[in-house]
């Protein structure tokens, strides 16, 4: 029997497996996909994420991937307005292809087991343990663990996720592709257009990650393809069209995900504790999605260790973790949804950009409002 099973191998699942294995617990990481893989993500590690990486002992490993440092953000409206805003610290650009693989390697190096290509069919409590039914390419089996952590992302299989978090009414489509030839200015860029927005982030190897969030209507009008969606966004924002004309998409790096639903509130616990996108999906324009995923790992792993040591009950773990996620993330989520609505308005967004240029301190306060406030030492 395992001490803990982590279900899902993204940034939250990989770092959680590394954290718990590093504490000496017999840990297994299970994901339905195999790694490395390209995944829809802004690939932007905000300044706040570095505190969590340091707490988890993972920062040197991520630094070895040679991520790109960024110190400012640049916004462009569809009408040609632009605004440069300094970041509250150095952010890092690193592909999920490299990042997720590095986290899996860290988990393996610390003694965890990892199993890709395995689908979790069910998770059930059986006395003082959990029974997890999984299916591989050839057969199904049941494994047992003292604790289970859900890191299955924003769209889990039916029956796994919490029923406490109702899906948001607005559903979006996310797409991404890497580009060559866009230059290496240390800036993360955000381009607004009718029906969505697109970010450009420099990553390792001289490439840029181009990722967009758009309504299903815009995606369908674009022909339901990744490249078609990016080209549609470029048609709706002249500055983006000029920017992308400088580079070329990299074949084989495309990915798409649907539906993308922004959380109404943190859902830190269902049958089991949730981490990463399983706990909270924020508007991507905030740029703090991976920081929240790592922060949830720092919080949850601390109490998982206490529970496995016998110093904390399951109900106390649930209470402490749920309260901490609400405390740390609710304000960020509220501000993020508000800014997404404002910047999604074609008439209001140019006014906001002009106001930001006239009063830079207000623009910087807007950035701070969508930042995760570090409480990891508390």
Secondary structure by P-SEA (a helix, b strand, c coil): cccbbbccccaaaaaaaaaaaaaccbbbbbbcccccccccccccccaaaaaaaaaaccaaaaaaabbbbbcbbbbbcccbbbbbbbcccbbbbbbcaaaaaaaaaaaaaabbbbbccbbbccccccccbbbbbbbcccccbbbbbcbbbbcccccccccccccccccccccbbbbbbcccccccccbbbbbbccccbbbbbbbcccbbbbbbcccaaaaaaacccaaaaaaaaaaacaaaaaaacccccccccbbbbccbbbbcccccccccccccccccccccccccaaaaaaaaaaaaaaaaaaaaaccccaaaaaaaaaaaaaaccaaaaaaaaaaaaaaacaaaaaaaaaaaaacaaaaaaaaaaacccccccc
